[in-house]
Amino acid sequence: MYCFRTIDEPSGLTFTTTERPGGIHVVTLVGDIDAATVETFDEALATGERLVVDLTRVAFLSCAGVRSLLDANGRARLAVVLGGHAVTRSLEATGADVLLEIHPSVGVALANLAPVPEPGREA
C-alpha cells in the first residue's frame, strides 16, 4: 500500500525541546519535514549550540529539511537520531549521512555529546 499526500492536504510538524545536563538540548520532532514545515524545523534547530535531534517520529524528510540539518550542523554540534526508513533514505540519497553524526538512540547521542572531563579535573 502506498500513501501519498497531495499539495492540498495539510502537513504538520511539532517539536519539543528539553535541556539536559551540560547544556545539551534534545529536540524531539513529530510529523513531516517538508517545504511547508521547514521554518518550524529551522526554529527547532536554533534552540542551542549542542543538540540531539530526535527524528524517530518523523515520517518524511525533504531536501529542504536535509539542507536545514546541514546548515545547523555548520553552526552547532548536532547528534542526529534516526528511526524511520524514509528519513534514513533521504540522508543517504543526499550524502548527508556521511556529514552528520548519526546515532541509534537518544541515550547514545547524549553520551557522545557529553563533555569529556579534562585530565586531573573532576567531572
Secondary structure as UniProt FT lines:
FT   TURN            7..8
FT   STRAND          13..20
FT   TURN            21..23
FT   STRAND          24..33
FT   TURN            35..37
FT   HELIX           38..45
FT   STRAND          50..61
FT   HELIX           63..75
FT   STRAND          77..81
FT   HELIX           85..94
FT   HELIX           96..98
FT   STRAND          102..103
FT   HELIX           106..113
FT   TURN            119..120
//
